[in-house]
Amino acid sequence: MFGMGVPEIAVIMVVALLVFGPEKLPELAKQAGSFVRTLRQMADNAKNDLGREMGQDFSDLDLKDLDPREIVRRNFLEDDTTPAVTKEIRILRPGEIPPFDSEAT
């Protein structure tokens, strides 16, 4: 969760116990759970409203596909879907001018 492991979560719990005390900690945990539940409901409602407003064309739209990190990962980092380069490598002879690509400069 958020790149944290068990030791980090344990340290956070000990600090929360020291700061808030054992009598307030259960109430704060209950409020945090309620907040997360409300936040999830709001996100689900927003997603449903967006799907309803956009219509049938976008019914299979996954919001994770719109994440810029996912777009970069899918288009640039996955090598198994990209076609292999099939250009022939040719060594230039002495004095031969290399090819010029006007769009590359």
C-alpha positions in Angstrom: 0.0 0.0 0.0 1.6 3.3 -1.2 5.0 1.6 -1.4 5.1 1.0 2.4 6.0 -2.3 4.0 5.2 -3.8 7.3 8.0 -2.0 9.2 6.9 1.4 8.0 3.2 0.8 8.9 4.3 -0.5 12.3 6.3 2.7 13.0 3.3 4.8 12.0 1.0 2.8 14.3 3.4 3.2 17.2 3.7 7.0 16.6 -0.1 7.3 16.4 -0.4 5.4 19.6 2.0 7.7 21.3 0.6 10.9 19.9 -3.2 10.2 20.3 -3.2 7.8 23.2 -4.9 4.4 23.5 -8.3 5.9 24.4 -8.6 8.1 21.3 -7.0 5.8 18.7 -10.1 3.5 18.2 -12.3 6.6 17.5 -9.7 8.0 15.0 -9.5 4.6 13.3 -13.3 4.5 13.0 -13.3 8.0 11.5 -10.5 7.2 9.1 -12.4 4.1 7.9 -15.6 6.1 7.5 -13.7 8.7 5.5 -12.2 6.1 3.1 -15.6 4.5 2.7 -17.1 7.9 1.8 -14.3 8.6 -0.6 -14.7 5.3 -2.4 -18.5 5.9 -2.8 -17.8 9.4 -4.2 -15.3 8.0 -6.7 -17.7 5.2 -7.7 -20.6 7.7 -8.1 -18.4 10.0 -10.2 -17.3 7.1 -12.4 -21.0 6.0 -12.9 -22.1 9.6 -13.7 -19.3 9.9 -16.2 -20.2 6.7 -17.9 -23.9 7.7 -18.0 -23.1 11.1 -19.5 -20.7 9.8 -22.1 -23.1 7.1 -23.3 -22.7 3.7 -24.8 -19.6 4.5 -26.8 -17.5 4.8 -23.6 -19.1 2.1 -21.5 -16.0 -0.1 -21.7 -13.7 2.8 -20.8 -11.3 2.1 -18.0 -10.1 5.2 -16.1 -6.7 3.5 -15.5 -6.1 3.7 -19.2 -6.2 7.5 -19.0 -3.3 7.6 -16.4 -0.2 9.2 -18.1 2.1 6.7 -16.4 0.0 3.8 -17.8 0.1 5.3 -21.3 3.9 5.6 -21.2 4.3 2.1 -19.8 2.0 0.6 -22.5 3.5 2.5 -25.4 7.1 2.9 -24.6 8.2 0.4 -22.0 6.5 -2.8 -23.2 8.9 -4.4 -25.7 6.9 -7.5 -26.5 4.3 -5.5 -28.5 6.6 -3.3 -30.5 7.8 -4.6 -33.9 11.4 -5.3 -34.4 13.5 -3.0 -36.5 14.4 -4.6 -39.8 16.7 -2.0 -41.3 19.9 -3.3 -42.8 23.0 -1.9 -41.2 25.6 -0.8 -43.7 29.1 0.4 -42.9 30.2 3.6 -44.8 33.2 3.4 -47.0 36.0 5.9 -46.4 35.1 9.3 -47.7 31.4 8.3 -48.2 28.8 10.9 -47.0 26.3 9.5 -44.5 22.6 9.7 -45.4 20.8 12.9 -44.4 17.3 12.9 -42.9 15.8 16.4 -43.3 13.0 15.6 -40.8 15.4 14.5 -38.1 17.2 17.9 -37.8 
